[in-house]
């Protein structure tokens, strides 16, 4: 078993370097979407050759950022228990998670490749459950998901001093946005008064 130690150490070092590169890329690209791999290497505190060895091209790096965010979306769907939790509670929890991800992955959230078929399936399942429990009346889960994602973008971009957010009962900006998005999405999808009342009790 001791003979495997060096290879495990090398693999662990490579994984740490990759994590540092992705973290630096997220930070740098959020400020300048056209930043070079060299600039990202500098921000990561790594030799430029190391970055080029891990990612042969800018496209490869962007693909890795999208894949990383996609995995976190899937973890978010699992954490929100979209398959088993009461669907209104799952929707609220998932929205909290997504807003957190939009803050921590300001660049990667712009990459459409992060929204994989598995992520879409998870969202569609949640909206199908909302329909089946009577929380919404819109029939097509794919349409519900598109409405939700469009509203997510709009609500996320609201300034902190927006009068729309000021009407929220909470003083926390992110929680106010979560509350606004969920209530607006439910209303747009034919949600009942009972559904929004139940949401206020969660």
ABEGO torsion letter per residue (X at the ends): XAAAAAAAAAAAAAAAAAAAAAAAAAAAAAABAABBAAAAAAAAGBBAAAAAAABABAAAAAAAAAAAAAAAAAAAAAAAGAAABBAAAAAAAAAAAAAAAAAABAAAAABAAABBAAAAAAAAAAAAAAAAAGABABABAAAAAAAAAAAAAAAAABBAABAAAAABABABAAAAAAAAAAAAAAAAAGBBAAAAAAAAAX
